[in-house]
Amino acid sequence: MKMDRMIFGKLGLRRMRCIVRHWSIAIALFVGTSIFAPGLAHADDWGCQVILCLANPGGPEQYSECVPPIEKLWVALRHGDPFPACDFGAGGSQGTFVANTFASGSYCREDLLYWGGPEQSELLCRATGAINVDIDNQLYTRVWWDVSGQGRMITEFYGAGSTEMPYDPSQSAALFLQQTEQQDDFGGGGQ
């Protein structure tokens, strides 16, 4: 518990507990509905588990309960399977949604961009993709997955208590090229 408070701070931990409580209620309602109305079509609860784990400011695999559903997600995404769905039930998601975007030279974190391809002339990204989790229609976390093809991930947290400002990954290439140009100008003696 002390470690959680050091990592998240009081506000972050309270917000995470609030989110977990909110999602727990939603999942309980979902499970309850599926028990009492088994004829209704519904999504697998794996999608709901994935969303809850991806929303964790400490990273999607911080808690052992999240490791199996998240590892299953990475395998599915690597095989080109669609992102799992979560049926929020009658109450709906209330502005909560998840979007997976495959990374490229034109959609990446600036620090993950590099020159590759033939003659090192192609701008590439060290991550395979980014998953944006929005809560209450606001970016809450962004998880860059399969960084450097080694299964690593980077979690960016933008929820309550965060000092980070969200950025547009589609603008990172322009910033990277601008910095590269400035370094070339500086390194070349200002020519």
Summary of the structure (lengths in Angstrom):
residues: 191
radius of gyration: 19.5
end to end distance: 56.6
largest distance: 74.4
contacts: 513
relative contact order: 0.13
helix: 45%
strand: 20%
